Amino acid sequence: MDSFPPPVRRIALDRTPRVVAPTERSDPIARAVAPSFGPERLRIDAVSISYEGAPKPAVNAVTLPVRQGEVLALIGPSGCGKTTLLRSLNRLVELTPGARRDGRILLDGDDIDAIEITRLRRRVSMIFQQPNPFPMSIFDNVAYAIREQSRRRPGKAVLKPRVEQALQRAGLWDEVKDDLGRPALRLSGGQQQRLCIARALAVEPDVLLMDEPCSALDPISTGVVEELIHELRQSLAIVIVTHNLAQARRVGDHVAFMYLGDLVEYGPAEELFERPRADRTRDYVSGSFG
């Protein structure tokens, strides 16, 4: 009996089909668009930080760029200096007695030491490891930041659209818009962290610093914050410290690996994790130590 190939079924289309590029992913954390880095916002130039009585610097002659539209992830084991370096970027490290910083940090070409401290911390905002909402309403948490930056105390009519915009950018608006008078401390941990992000965004910073922002959150809240980081990087420069290597790989455009105060390696995230140049980097990202 002769065999014949199955009939060809032709489907009529009313438009040309879209060919999916091999780089597109179904991962919900994947970038919506290919990264496009803008101008350099921060320049960390041979920065060293030491503490009185310590045998060696906590940060040793680190030089790094931070560009508009990118996430720079700082990784390394505990005590390697990454949080100290992060805190130096808006001069928080000065609050530690006996701390000394050498080298320069430039914000849009200006030395941060020459920028008035309140103005600097408006332009370079910090999100801390533990959510720290104020003991007041959701609305007043966000409005507080705006009031503090205003010469005249703005009324609610002025504050309302700015508070709404900040909550929208932080991905929290839809969850709280019907109850802005609710005490912020009644929010879940993940919501509290996004509220703190909204508070930081309310003053329209140029750079967002994030110190282990997901370490106190559950996996679902962590995923929400990571998606938010990808969205925010479209309009900001972001520097994040994380112990979670998988997170650094998911959210980082560039990654800097630090060890005992030294910058061991810096490069694109995929390259640093897949093809590290330094043996110490290879050992760390493979889990040999940490």
N, C-alpha and C positions, 0 to 999 in steps of 0.2 A: 504494500500500500504506500502510495506516494505521500510524503509529508510536505506541508506548505508552511511558510512562515506566517505568524499571526498577522492579521490585518493592522495597518497603521491607522491609528486614530488621530485625527487632526482636530485641534481645538482653536476656534476662532477667537481672537482677542481684539478688544476695542482700543488697545493702546500697546505700545512697545513694552515688553516685559523689562523689569529692572534687574540687572545682573548684580548679585550681591558680591561685593569685594571679599577676598579671602580674609582680610583683616577685621571684618565686622564680626562682633561677638554677641551672643545672646545674654552674656553676663550682665545683670542689672547694674553692676557697679562700673561697667565699661564706660569709657569716655564717649560722650555723644558726638563729639567731633575730634578730629586730629588736633593735638596740641599745637598752638601757635604762640610762641613766646614773643613778648614785646620787649621794650627797653629794660635795662637793668634798673631796678628800684633800690636795692641795697647792695653795697659792696663791703664785704668783710675783708679787711686788708691787714694781714699779718697780726691778727689779734691774739694776744696772750692774756690770760687771767690767772692771777695767783692770790693765795690767801696767806696772811701773816702766819708764820710758823710752819707752813706746809713745806715739805722737802722739795717739791717740784710743782710747776704750774698745773692748774686744773685744765687749762686750755693753752696749747703751745703753738704759737705762730700760725694760726689757721687763716687761710685766704679762700673765700668763696663768693660767687655771685648769686644774687637772688633776683630773678627776672619777673616782669609782669606776665601774668597768665600761666605761671608754673607753680607746681608744688615741689618744694625741696624737702625731702625727708632726711632727718638726722638719725642715724642708727648707731648702735654700739652697746656693749655691756654696761651694767650699772657702774657709775663712777668714772665713765670715760670722758666726761666734760660736755656732753651734748646739751643738757639742760642749762648748765652754766653759760654756754655760748648763746643759747636761745635767749636767756634772761638779759644778756648784755645788749641785745639788739634794740631794746627800748630803755636801757639803763636801769633795769630793775636790780641788776647785780650790785649796783652801788649801795643798795639798802643793807647789804651784808657787811657787818663790821670787819675791817681788816682786808677787804677785797681791793685788788688793784688791777686795772686794765691797761694794757699797752697796745699799740697799733691803732688803726682807724676803722671806724664804721661810718660809711657814707650813705645818706638817704637822698636819692636823686642828686647826687654829687655834693651834698652839703654834709659837713661833719656833724654827727648827732650831738656832739658835745657843745656845739654852738646853737643848737635849737632849744628853745625854752621847753622845759621838761613836760609840762602839761600838753603843749602842742605836739611834742614828739609822741607822747603816749596816745594821743588821739589818732595820729597818722599811722602808728605802729601799735596795734592793739593785741592784747594777750588773752588767750583762753587757757585756763588752768586745768590741772589733772582732775580735780574734784569740782563738780558744779558748785558755784557759789552765788546763787540768787540772793538778793536782799530780802529781808523779812517784810515785804510789802506786796502789793498786787502785781499781777503780770504787766499791766499797763504801766505802773509806776516804775517797775524795774527798767523797762526800756526808756521811758521818759526821763528817768534820772540822768542817764548818760547825756541826753540832749540838753537838759537844763544845765548840767555842769559845764557844758561847752558854750553856753549862750551868755552874752553880756547882760541881756535883759531876760528876766524870767518869762518864758513863753507861755501863753495860755493854752488851754486844752484844745482849742480849735486849730492852733498851729501844730501842736504835738501829735494830734490824732493821725493825720496822714503819714507822718514820719514814723510813728510807732507801727502802724499797719505795714508800711513798706519794709521795715526792718524785720518784722515777724514773718512776712512773706518770703523775704530773702533767706531767712533761717529755716524755712519749711515748717513753721509752727502755726501760721495764721489759721488754717482751716480747722485745727484742733482746739483753738482757744478763742476764736473770734466772737463767740456768743457769751463768753464769760471772762472778759478782760479784768474784771474786778476780783477774780478769784486769787487767794493768796498763792504766790509763786511756789512756796514750800510744799504745797499740796500736789504739785505736778510730779510725774514720774521722773526717775533719774535722767532718762534720755531727753525728756521734754525740758527739764531744768538746764541741761547742757546746751540745748538749742536756744533756750531763752537767753543764756549767757552769750551765745554767739550773736543773737539778735541785738543784745545790749551793746556788744562791741561794734556791730555793723551800723548801729544807729548814728554813730558819729562819722560815718563814711571814711574808714581808714584806707590807707594805700597798701598796707602790709598787715597780714593776720598771722600771729604767732600762736601755735597750738602745742601745749605741753601734755603729751599723753592724753588727748581729749576723750578717748574711748576706754581708758583702763578701768573705769568704775561702772561701765555700761554692759548690759546684756548683749548677746549677738545681734538681736533684731535692731536694737537702738544703735549699735555700732554700725550696722549696714546703712541705717538712715543717715547717720552723721557722715559716713564715707561718701554717700551719694551727694550730700550737701557740699562736701569739700570739692568734689568735681565740678559742681555747678558754680561755686564761688570763685574758683580759680579762673573763670572766664574774665572776671573784672578785678582781681586782686593778685598780689604775690603772696604765697602762703609758705610758711616754714613750719614743719611739724616734727616733733620729737616722738618717736615710738619705739617700744621694745618689741613690738609685734612685726616680725619680718614680712609675714604675708600681707599685713596692712601697708607697710612701706612699699611693697611691690605693687599693691593695688592702687594706691593713691599717689605715689611719688612719680613725678616726671624725671627729676634727678635725685640721686641718693648720695649722701656723704657718710662714709663709715669712719667713726672715730674710735680710738683705742688709747687709753691712758693719756688723754689730752691731745694726742696727735691726730691730724687728719691723715688717715691711711690711704683712702681712695675716694674719688668723687667721679661720678659719671651718670649717663642715662640709666634709669632703673633697670631696664631689661639687660643692658650690657653688664652692669655691676653684679646682678644676680646670676646671669647665665655665663658670663665670660669675665670673671674678676681677674684683674692683673696681678694683685698682690696675694701672696700665699695666706697672709693673715685674714684678708677679706674672704678668701675661699673657705678657710676653716670656719670663720664665723657664720657665713650664710649657709654653710652645710650643716651647722649645728654641732661642730666639734667642740666648741666652747661658747660660753655666754652666761 
